Amino acid sequence: MTNPVLDLLLQRRSVKLLAEPGPTPQQLDTILTAAIRVPDHKGLAPWRFVVFEGDGRERFGAVLADVLAKEDKEASPVRLDTERQRLMGAPVTVAVISRAKDVPGAPEWEQVLSSGAACQNLVIAASALGFGCNWVTRWFAYSPGVCAHLGLSAEERIAGFIHIGTAKERQADRKRPGLGEVVRRY
Ligand SMILES: Cc1cc2nc3c(=O)[nH]c(=O)nc-3n(C[C@H](O)[C@H](O)[C@H](O)COP(=O)(O)O)c2cc1C
């Protein structure tokens, strides 16, 4: 018996080369709605999202290049151009931001884990709609200048930038650990 959810989970791979079309606005709403339907101790919604699409990708690329030029004086013109183009390869990119608060009974660790779950739900939902995805952080998830530009508060951190689009190619699978390496029966 085949099960489409299990098939997706057992075959999912990140897709590096993406192209148009991306999700329609309605599909993106579905993807984001699935992303926030995650376990969330005390119902704190300890995550938020920033969507980059259309012209916003180019504007953000210009910010990446500006910030990199300030944060790394050695960055070459070629590297700065790469950053300018950074989001242009995918029709849509979603930044998932962890916003853990100091709440009794819901440790920060659990709130951060909920953000990871939101990232993966987003990937799975987009994949279920037939899109390819790539969850990355790169340098800019950790850049003070980029975080300030996106309006992150001191408690907030970027869990990932998730590129979404149509897969241009399907990569061969990578090596996965065997269950025996990571599972112990108690
Ligand atoms: C939080 C997080 C951040 C990641 N950041 C990067 C990154 O910056 N660059 C990269 O090449 N892969 C990054 N990855 C790995 C990719 O998302 C991907 O999982 C991996 O390249 C291929 O494995 P897969 O096909 O099983 O997804 C990151 C993964 C996680 C969970």
The ligand as a MOL file (V3000), in Angstrom:
LIG
                    3D

  0  0  0     0  0            999 V3000
M  V30 BEGIN CTAB
M  V30 COUNTS 31 33 0 0 0
M  V30 BEGIN ATOM
M  V30 1 C 19.1920 24.9960 10.2840 0
M  V30 2 C 19.7990 24.5120 9.0100 0
M  V30 3 C 20.6080 25.3630 8.2860 0
M  V30 4 C 21.2040 24.9510 7.0880 0
M  V30 5 N 21.9850 25.8290 6.4140 0
M  V30 6 C 22.5920 25.4310 5.2780 0
M  V30 7 C 23.4220 26.3350 4.5600 0
M  V30 8 O 23.6000 27.4720 4.9370 0
M  V30 9 N 24.0080 25.8790 3.4230 0
M  V30 10 C 23.8340 24.5800 2.9640 0
M  V30 11 O 24.4040 24.2100 1.9440 0
M  V30 12 N 23.0160 23.7210 3.6320 0
M  V30 13 C 22.4040 24.1010 4.7650 0
M  V30 14 N 21.5960 23.2340 5.4470 0
M  V30 15 C 21.4040 21.8540 4.9170 0
M  V30 16 C 20.3270 21.7820 3.8370 0
M  V30 17 O 19.1150 22.3330 4.3060 0
M  V30 18 C 20.0210 20.3340 3.4160 0
M  V30 19 O 19.3920 19.6670 4.4660 0
M  V30 20 C 21.2270 19.5410 2.9760 0
M  V30 21 O 22.0490 20.3280 2.1870 0
M  V30 22 C 20.8260 18.3310 2.1180 0
M  V30 23 O 20.1250 17.3840 2.8100 0
M  V30 24 P 18.6410 16.9620 2.4220 0
M  V30 25 O 18.5370 16.6820 0.9500 0
M  V30 26 O 18.3680 15.7470 3.2560 0
M  V30 27 O 17.7300 18.1140 2.8220 0
M  V30 28 C 20.9750 23.6300 6.6180 0
M  V30 29 C 20.1350 22.7780 7.3500 0
M  V30 30 C 19.5640 23.2040 8.5320 0
M  V30 31 C 18.6860 22.2530 9.2970 0
M  V30 END ATOM
M  V30 BEGIN BOND
M  V30 1 1 1 2
M  V30 2 1 2 3
M  V30 3 2 2 30
M  V30 4 2 3 4
M  V30 5 1 4 5
M  V30 6 1 4 28
M  V30 7 2 5 6
M  V30 8 1 6 7
M  V30 9 1 6 13
M  V30 10 2 7 8
M  V30 11 1 7 9
M  V30 12 1 9 10
M  V30 13 2 10 11
M  V30 14 1 10 12
M  V30 15 2 12 13
M  V30 16 1 13 14
M  V30 17 1 14 15
M  V30 18 1 14 28
M  V30 19 1 15 16
M  V30 20 1 16 17
M  V30 21 1 16 18
M  V30 22 1 18 19
M  V30 23 1 18 20
M  V30 24 1 20 21
M  V30 25 1 20 22
M  V30 26 1 22 23
M  V30 27 1 23 24
M  V30 28 2 24 25
M  V30 29 1 24 26
M  V30 30 1 24 27
M  V30 31 2 28 29
M  V30 32 1 29 30
M  V30 33 1 30 31
M  V30 END BOND
M  V30 END CTAB
M  END
